[in-house]
Amino acid sequence: MSKFSMDSKLGDLMKDPAAKAVIDQFLPGASTNPQTKMAFGMTLKALAGFPQAKISKDLLAQIDAALKALG
């Protein structure tokens, strides 16, 4: 079972260098954006529900697959 997925909290993803790199790969600048910290308690899936996040279902699926591939 993978350590990370779209059901992981954003704060947990940002603490792990490999997961953080995946987030920045698909959402450039996310790790350096001060507003990101406000969402640290949310899962990536929940965050995608907000239009402001600009995370489509397709993009969420790509991020989820990349996170799961981390092992």
C-alpha positions, -999 to 999 in steps of 0.1 A, spaced: 0 0 0 13 34 -9 22 59 18 6 88 -1 -25 94 -23 -51 120 -30 -65 112 5 -33 124 22 -34 157 39 -15 185 21 6 192 52 18 156 53 26 157 16 46 189 20 67 174 48 80 146 25 105 158 -1 94 133 -28 57 140 -23 64 177 -22 82 174 -56 52 156 -71 29 184 -59 52 210 -74 55 190 -106 17 191 -112 9 223 -93 40 246 -100 47 269 -71 23 252 -46 50 245 -21 62 282 -20 27 298 -21 19 312 14 -18 304 9 -10 267 6 -4 265 44 -41 274 50 -49 240 33 -24 218 52 -53 202 72 -72 193 40 -67 162 18 -57 168 -18 -91 153 -28 -110 179 -7 -88 207 -19 -97 198 -55 -133 204 -47 -126 241 -46 -126 259 -80 -99 282 -68 -75 253 -65 -78 246 -103 -74 209 -99 -94 190 -124 -105 154 -119 -80 144 -146 -52 163 -129 -61 149 -95 -60 114 -110 -25 121 -124 -13 135 -90 -28 105 -72 -10 80 -95 23 98 -91 20 99 -53 11 62 -52 41 54 -74 63 68 -46 57 35 -27 
